[in-house]
Amino acid sequence: MNIKQYYNSNQFNSGYKFGVEAKRNENKQIIKFEQIILRKLDNIDKVRAPLELGLHEK
């Protein structure tokens, strides 16, 4: 099954609809959780990127 077939299949659509319902029902919790993860990733990148690019040597 290729990607196009998967997106057109009932398996994807029912899973997608279920995911949308879950997101609608728990929207505040999920958004808060996503923001926490993004904030942590952002902080990691702020620390890691300069080290990888060698900017700390300047």
C-alpha positions as CSV (number, residue, x, y, z in Angstrom):
1,M,0.0,0.0,0.0
2,N,1.5,3.3,-1.0
3,I,1.0,6.6,0.7
4,K,-1.8,7.8,-1.6
5,Q,-3.7,4.6,-1.1
6,Y,-3.2,4.8,2.6
7,Y,-4.6,8.4,2.8
8,N,-7.6,7.4,0.8
9,S,-8.2,4.2,2.9
10,N,-10.8,3.9,5.6
11,Q,-8.0,3.0,8.0
12,F,-6.5,6.5,7.7
13,N,-9.8,8.4,7.5
14,S,-11.3,6.7,10.6
15,G,-8.1,7.2,12.5
16,Y,-7.9,10.8,11.4
17,K,-11.6,11.5,12.4
18,F,-10.9,9.8,15.8
19,G,-7.8,12.0,16.3
20,V,-9.8,15.1,15.4
21,E,-12.5,14.2,17.9
22,A,-9.9,13.4,20.6
23,K,-8.2,16.7,19.9
24,R,-11.5,18.6,20.0
25,N,-12.5,16.9,23.3
26,E,-9.1,17.4,25.0
27,N,-8.1,20.5,23.1
28,K,-6.7,22.5,26.0
29,Q,-4.7,19.6,27.5
30,I,-3.3,18.6,24.1
31,I,-2.4,22.2,23.1
32,K,-0.7,22.8,26.4
33,F,1.3,19.5,26.0
34,E,2.3,20.5,22.5
35,Q,3.5,23.9,23.7
36,I,5.6,22.3,26.5
37,I,7.2,19.9,24.0
38,L,7.9,22.7,21.5
39,R,9.3,24.9,24.2
40,K,11.7,22.1,25.3
41,L,12.7,21.5,21.7
42,D,13.3,25.2,21.2
43,N,15.5,25.4,24.3
44,I,17.5,22.3,23.2
45,D,18.0,23.9,19.8
46,K,19.1,27.2,21.3
47,V,21.8,25.3,23.3
48,R,22.8,22.8,20.7
49,A,22.8,24.8,17.5
50,P,25.6,27.2,18.5
51,L,27.8,24.3,19.6
52,E,27.2,22.4,16.4
53,L,27.9,25.5,14.3
54,G,31.0,26.4,16.2
55,L,29.6,29.8,17.2
56,H,30.9,29.3,20.7
57,E,34.4,29.7,19.5
58,K,33.9,33.2,18.1
